[in-house]
Amino acid sequence: MGMRVNVVVADLEDAGAIIESSKPVEEWKGFEARGLDQAKFAMLHALLSGELFDEALAECGPVYAADEDGPWLMKLPGDSVDRLARLEEEALDAIGEELAATEAFEEEGWPVDEVKDLVATLADLAGVARAQGWAMFVWMTQDDVGAPT
């Protein structure tokens, strides 16, 4: 079983409403993805921040949970959102290549181009978050389809 993920940008005050939503991308700006999880976002944060994976994982932990079976909501660390928003295309490609080479993405057979596209999409959304003074949230729930986007 995989994860269905909605990555959205919103005001911090919207966190409670996002966790209660059945499909946040219909109410907030963002995108839907499959096959992502907390560890993959933590690895991205580790690459962007230079932190060790365990430290990044702790920072990317769920902020809210509807119940123990989900959905779960995490807030991406602000420094990673800032860095994503500022990076040039070449640097984003390099981060995408590094991320694709991690065990979590390699084990699931993610093509490098898909991971690079994911990083570019996250960077675009991070730009919106920074321009509006919003946070970037990741809403996750269990899904029967675990294939990459």
Beta strands, then each sheet from edge to edge (+ up, - down):
strand 1: 2-10
strand 2: 29-34
strand 3: 62-65
strand 4: 72-75
strand 5: 135-143
sheet 1: 2+ 1- 5+ 4- 3+
end
